[in-house]
Each structure stands twice: as C-alpha cells, then as structure tokens.
Amino acid sequence: MTQALAPGAPTPAGRARPAQSLLVRLRRGRPEDARWVRLALLGLLLVALVLNLWSLGDSGYANSFYSAAVQAGGESWKAFFFGSSDAGNSITVDKPPAALWPMALSVRLFGLGSWQILVPEALMGVGTIAVLYAAVRRRFSAPAGLVAAGVLALTPVAALMFRFNNPDALLALLMTVTVYCVLRALEGARARWLVWAGVAMGFAFLTKTLQAFLILPPLALVYAVCAPTTVCRRIGQLAAAGVALVVSNGWWVAIVELWPAASRPYIGGSQTNSFLELTLGYNGLGRISGDEPGSVGGGGGGGGGPRSGETGLGRMFGDSVGGQISWLLPAALFLLVVGLVLTRRARRTDLARASFLVWGGALLMTAGVFSFMAGIFHEYYTVALAPYIAALAGMGVTLLWEERAKALASAALGVTVAGTAVWAFVLLGRTPDHLPWLRWAVLVGGVVAAVALAVVGRIGREGRFRTLAPRLAVGAVVLAVAASLAAPLAYTLSTVSTPHTGSIVTAGPAAARGGFGGGGGPGVGPPGGAGMGDDGPRGQRPGAGQAPPQGGGAPQGGGLPPAPEGEAGGRGGGGGGGLAGLLDGRDVGAEVVAALRKDAGDYTWAAAAVGSQNAATSQLAAEEPVMAIGGFNGSDPSPTLDQFKKYVADGEIHYFFGGGGFGGGGDQDGTASSISSWVESTFKEVAVGDTTLYDLTARA
C-alpha cells in the first residue's frame, strides 16, 4: 500500500513515474493497478458477502409487512406490479414496489422462505460496495477505493440493512450508482452517463419516493458548474437527465393514477387512494414538517418516536443514532474540508474537487434533512449516509497520505485518526458492558497511530531514518486502520450474529438496540424458523406460534416468542403485537393456520385483520391472502364499512381476527373501529387456540 500511494512509486511496468503536482496526478489518474489490488478487492467483496449471509435465516421473515407483499407478488402478477399486501389486492404497502420486485422474483423462482427473501438484499449490499469502490478508484487510487469499500462494509447500519428486507438496501445501491454515473459524466461532459444517472434516481424514487431526490440538488449543481463543456450544453444535458428521471419513474406512477380505482388495490398510506398524495404527504413533505395524515405520530420537534432523538444538528451523533452511522462521520466531514482545501486552486472542471463536492454535497444534504425532519424518523434510515461517508474517508485519507511529507498534511492525517479514536471511545462508552476493554484499546491505539502518522512523513527525509521509514509507515497505517475500524467492526459483528425482526430494527449490541418492533434484542426472536430446510432458529422446532413447515421447511409461522413482560414489541396470546399490532404481528399457531387454509380456495381472502402486521404474519403462516384493514397504521379508510359488508355478502372473506386493536391507535373512531364493531355484533365468535376469530359465514 505504501508504494502504491507514494509519489514517484514505480509503475507495474517498472518505470518510474515522473514527479507531478498533486492536482496534475489527480487529473490524469493512475497507472494500471498492481496485481494485488484485484485480489484485495475480491477478498473484500467475499468478506462482505459472508457478513451479509451469516446466519441470515435466523431473522425469519424479518419485516413481515414487506415479506407478506413479497409472498403476494410471488403469487399474483397484479400484486407484484402494485406492491399489494395480499394476493387478493385489497391494499398496497405504503411505498412504491421497486424494492419488492427482486425479492418477489426470487420467491417465484425458489419458493417462499427466509433465504429466498433476504439473499437478494445481501447481494444488493455487495453490489453497493463494488460500485462504491469503482466510483472512488476511478479518479483516486486503488487503496482509496479499498478504504471506502471497507468502511462501508463495516458500517453497522449497513450490515443491518443489507440483511433485512426494508427498501433501504436497494435505495443505497441506486444512490451509489447515481453518484457513480454523475462522476462518469463529469469526466468529459458525457450526456449518456448523466441520463443513466437520471434513470437510476428514477428507480430510486420507485423504491422510497422523495428520499431519492435528496441528493438531486447538489449533484445537479456540481454538474452545472464543473462539467467541461459550455453553459448551454450543460443545461441541455441536465434537462435530458431530468427527462430520463421522469420517464423512469413516471411510467409506473401514470399507470397507477390512471388505473380505475375500483379495479386496483387501495394505495396504502394515503387517505384519498392516491399515490401522489402518498408521495407528497405521508411519505414526502409530511416527513419533514411532521404533518403526516394517517400517521401514528411524527416528531413534533422531538423526532419520530421515542428512540429517534431530538431534531437538530446533534441527531446524527445522539444516543440512538450515533452507534448506527456516526463512527467515521466526524472524520468524513473533516476530510471533506481538507479535500476542498487541497484542491482549491484547481480549475473549474477538476474531477478531484468535483468528487469531493458530489460526495460531500450528498452527505450534507441527506444528513441535514435527517437531522431536522420533524416527522417519523428511524435509526436505520441513516444507511443512506454510509456510502457518502465511506467515499469521503477513502478519498481524504489517501490524499493526505500522498502529501504526508508536508507538515500540515501529516498533522491533518494524525488529527483524523485521533479524532476518530476519541469519538469511538465516546460511542463505545454508551454500551459499557459490551467489550469494555475495546474502548481503551481503541483510544490508546488511535493516539499512538496519530502521533506516528504525523511524524512518519517527516523522518523519512533524513538519511539515517530513510531505511527505517517504510517499516514505520506500514506499522502506523496498520495501527491507524485497526484503531479506526475496530469499534464499528465490533458493532457489525454483533449485528450479523443477532436475528432482527419487526418494523423498527437497529444495529449493534443489545444494549444499543431497543424501541418498538423488536430490534433483535433479548426476548425478540425470529419469526417462525430459518427456512431452506432448517428446523427453525437455533434448532428450535415448530411449536406454539409456528405452523409446521411445508415443502422444504420454509418458515411458515409469523409470530415470535413473547417478549419479556412490559417490553415494547411483545405479544400476547391472540391479540396484536406491540402497539396493538402496529409494529409486530400476532402469534399464529398451527390451529389458526389450519382454520385459515380450510376451504381457502372458496374465498378471495382467508381472513381479514386490522393493521398490516397482524394480517402479514397470518398470511405468511397460512400462505393464503389476508386482508389488512386500514393498512399499516390501521388508519387508512380501506375498505369502507359498506365495501367490507359487500365483500362479506359476496362470500369473499372467511374469518375476521378479533382482539387486534386498531392498528396502534390509528383510527379508533373511523373505518377500522366501525368494521370491528359491526363484525363483533353480527357474527359468531370462534375460539381457535388462543386466538379469537369471527366466522363471517355464520351470523351470531
């Protein structure tokens, strides 16, 4: 690594590279990589793949809300297209369906199971790391790309979301691809690459709506200023990319909006059955302002939930978020400033400075919105920051290393390592019972490495130390890398060794997790088995809360073992999960599964339940459509009482789950409450195990 980064180092052909200024070397790029580079990259990608796949099946169906939609898409192409929660197409999830499509195709090919759902997410994680390496390596050095890729692979929240079935894994991949394409476009004002960037961002919109557009302003601004062509051509190319963006997501939006509402599923998360309303309201501007119609409550100045932290500049460093993403965030911000200072005298079209502006702008824009948004905010959202932080770390430290002979550069390198070690010491102090020795080892190692890096470039110029300097440099680099990455590595290993289920999950050791929905902490286990022939998580045989495996042992149960008494996210017998079934589903026993499957072919929906999580766990257990009344929060006006009565009169629904609450307090005086009251007063109550069902074919 030392030779590859040092100025004037030999090229692979053995010819000495002529001395060049930093800016000239950055503009002209590097010679071909040494042979070890490819081996190092392949090894890093293999390690990332192992981390993403390690005990993956222990998480069962992970987030049942999305897994149910994947199961539905695996059975019905209509459900696949719309992102319906069930194959009967009663309502969609509260996001566009792009993130569901890879998982649904996997289920269509290989059958329903934990691995079939989660492996595509793991592959997206490896793909994100590979694209990040390519983006950084293209303008900087191979070690810069490897550093960036390694930092991303060891970011705890990235390790979490690349093993989970929320939309964030695909979003991170598409955002990284977008930045890569913009950087390629900047190389020679290449309109083709800018159009591809628009396409990638368009599909990112179909993954998580307006969050995809957070990096649009800085990317467009950097291209408008730095692209090596005329002003008119820059504007025209940006317009073409905008057209590509609109077309790549607008085709789906147009079809959904023009499709007759009576023959398509209700748009989950909206209050008017409109995807545009969902985009601009609950999933869009409402997340920023806190005015989210149909929500169970946003931040209101205090954040979106009890563990999301207070809004403001400190949110990304707070108790709940800091351990997820901020290990190298201070270093990335510092290196962004350093990179812009080092390239301050470059010409307008300099690609090195443009790279810092693109990655840094994406980081500042996204982190700024996350910090001040008053609506619902969860810790795992911060995976969107991980590629930007990793890129700045890789570019910045290698730039400083190349300039280490200069006092200011070597001092800045030492400050970066020391600051990272001190911040890791603070973050590790928030989980004092988890590897208590590590925080002191990181602090001491980081300080020693910082001193060594600050002086190693200077002593190499003196004759008596010339032969010793390379060894000292290698030792300092190894110690600095270990001190900077040991703490996030520990959190990442804790993350990959723990099952994660529910709607709200967090990375790191159990002491750093919590909140609602089962973060995989104590008492929160995987839903119904590992699949792919397993007997269940950690050798557990199907029992209470689980249906017997069918056809290859794919997980059938949707329920989890009860959480300790008083813990949020726990479950009771036949009732809903945490927050009355809002964030977790109900326990689903073998008797309930048998009841749902009986004569299921005679009905469009085997059952109906208030709230998507209650419906999802039941649907996954029985592998039969279950209608989610009120959508995720139980507050969507779908179906109306009259519509539900018609479904029952037409014999389309067999059972109704009782005791499920109102989806976490979403609409206790609205549709869900009216339907529940009508069912309970009209139809026969049936006790199936510990669960209360109402037989909609038998009046009381």
Secondary structure, DSSP 8 states (H G I E B T S, - for coil): -HHHHSTT-B-TTS-B-----HHHHHHH------HHHHHHHHHHHHHHHHHHHTTGGGGTTSSHHHHHHHHHHHH-HHHHHHTBSSTT-SBB-SS-STTHHHHHHHHHHH-SSHHHHHHHHHHHHHHHHHHHHHHHHHHS-HHHHHHHHHHHHT-HHHHHHTTS-STHHHHHHHHHHHHHHHHHHHHHT-HHHHHHHHHHHHHHHHHHGGGGGGGHHHHHHHHHHHSSS-HHHHHHHHHHHHHHHHHHHHHHHHHHHHS-GGGS-B-TT-SSS-HHHHHHIIIIIHHHHS--TT-S---TTS-SSTTS--SSTTGGGSTTTHHHHTTSHHHHHHHHHHHHHHTTTS-TT-HHHHHHHHHHHHHHHHHHHHHH--S---GGGGGGGHHHHHHHHHHHHHHHHHTTTSHHHHHHHHHHHHHHHHHHHHHHTTSTTSSHHHHHHHHHHHHHHHHHHHHHHHHTTSGGGTTTHHHHHHHHHHHHHHHHHHHHHHHHHHHHTS---SSS---SSGGG--SSS--S-TT---SS---TT--SGGG--S-TT----BTTTB----------TT-TT---SSS--HHHHTSS-----HHHHHHHHTTGGGSSEEEEEESHHHHHHHHHHHTS-EEEETTTTT-S--S-HHHHHHHHHTT-EEEEE-S-TTTTTT-TTSHHHHHHHHHHHHEEEEEETTEEEEEEEEE-
